[in-house]
């Protein structure tokens, strides 16, 4: 039995073939950033800045288009928010009402 072969990343090579791995492009800014992270000068975290509208779109798995009228988008978003508040209020109310009542059977 022959010894297992490993590629340049330390992963085992199966079947006796090795795919060529392209050399990374030289990027001095990237090399400097990596060096600063490794030296502890940068913590490696990323700050993502979004507007409330963008964050709402992310949570709803939707996209924002520049051609949509802002007034319509805001009104629909406000109605959605109001619906969520009403749904939450209904859920709290049904949780506080003792069982069995006619009100909980309707909910």
C-alpha positions as CSV (number, residue, x, y, z in Angstrom):
1,X,0.0,0.0,0.0
2,X,1.4,3.3,-1.0
3,X,1.5,6.4,1.2
4,X,-1.3,8.9,0.6
5,X,-0.5,11.9,-1.5
6,X,-1.4,15.4,-0.4
7,X,-1.9,18.6,-2.5
8,X,-0.4,22.0,-1.7
9,X,-3.2,22.7,0.9
10,X,-2.6,19.5,2.8
11,X,-5.7,17.8,1.4
12,X,-5.5,14.2,0.3
13,X,-5.4,13.6,-3.5
14,X,-7.5,10.7,-4.7
15,X,-7.2,8.7,-7.9
16,X,-3.6,9.8,-8.6
17,X,-4.6,13.1,-10.3
18,X,-4.1,16.6,-9.2
19,X,-6.0,19.6,-10.6
20,X,-3.9,22.6,-11.3
21,X,-4.6,25.5,-8.9
22,X,-4.1,28.9,-10.4
23,X,-1.8,31.2,-8.6
24,X,-3.5,34.1,-6.9
25,X,-3.1,37.5,-8.5
26,X,-0.6,39.8,-6.8
27,X,-2.5,42.5,-5.0
28,X,-0.4,44.7,-2.7
29,X,-3.4,46.2,-0.9
30,X,-4.8,42.8,-0.1
31,X,-1.4,41.5,1.1
32,X,-1.1,44.6,3.3
33,X,-4.6,44.1,4.8
34,X,-3.9,40.4,5.5
35,X,-0.6,41.3,7.1
36,X,-2.3,43.9,9.3
37,X,-4.9,41.4,10.4
38,X,-2.3,38.8,11.2
39,X,-0.3,41.4,13.2
40,X,-3.4,42.3,15.2
41,X,-3.6,45.9,14.0
42,X,-7.1,45.2,12.5
43,X,-9.6,42.9,14.2
44,X,-11.0,41.6,10.9
45,X,-14.5,42.7,11.5
46,X,-16.8,44.2,8.9
47,X,-19.3,47.0,9.4
48,X,-22.4,46.8,7.2
49,X,-24.4,50.0,7.1
50,X,-28.0,50.0,5.9
51,X,-30.9,52.3,6.0
52,X,-34.1,51.1,7.8
53,X,-35.7,50.6,4.4
54,X,-32.9,48.4,3.2
55,X,-32.9,46.4,6.4
56,X,-36.6,45.8,6.1
57,X,-36.1,44.6,2.5
58,X,-33.4,42.2,3.7
59,X,-35.7,40.8,6.5
60,X,-38.6,40.4,4.0
61,X,-36.3,38.8,1.3
62,X,-37.3,41.5,-1.1
63,X,-35.4,43.9,-3.4
64,X,-35.5,47.6,-3.6
65,X,-35.9,49.3,-7.0
66,X,-35.1,52.9,-7.7
67,X,-38.1,53.2,-10.1
68,X,-40.7,52.5,-7.4
69,X,-42.5,55.5,-6.1
70,X,-41.4,56.2,-2.5
71,X,-44.8,57.3,-1.3
72,X,-46.4,54.0,-2.4
73,X,-43.5,52.0,-0.9
74,X,-43.8,53.8,2.4
75,X,-47.6,53.5,2.6
76,X,-47.4,49.8,1.9
77,X,-44.6,49.4,4.5
78,X,-46.6,51.3,7.1
79,X,-49.7,49.1,6.4
80,X,-47.6,46.0,6.8
81,X,-46.2,47.3,10.1
82,X,-49.7,48.1,11.3
83,X,-50.8,44.6,10.4
84,X,-47.9,43.1,12.4
85,X,-48.8,45.2,15.4
86,X,-52.5,44.1,15.2
87,X,-51.5,40.5,14.8
88,X,-49.2,40.7,17.8
89,X,-51.9,42.4,19.9
90,X,-54.4,39.7,18.9
91,X,-51.9,37.0,19.9
92,X,-51.3,38.6,23.3
93,X,-55.1,39.0,23.9
94,X,-55.7,35.3,23.0
95,X,-53.0,34.3,25.4
96,X,-54.5,36.3,28.3
97,X,-58.1,35.0,27.8
98,X,-59.0,31.9,29.9
99,X,-60.0,28.8,28.0
100,X,-62.5,27.9,26.6
101,X,-64.3,31.0,25.5
102,X,-66.1,32.0,22.4
103,X,-63.5,34.7,21.6
104,X,-60.6,32.2,21.5
105,X,-62.6,29.9,19.2
106,X,-63.0,32.7,16.8
107,X,-59.3,33.6,16.9
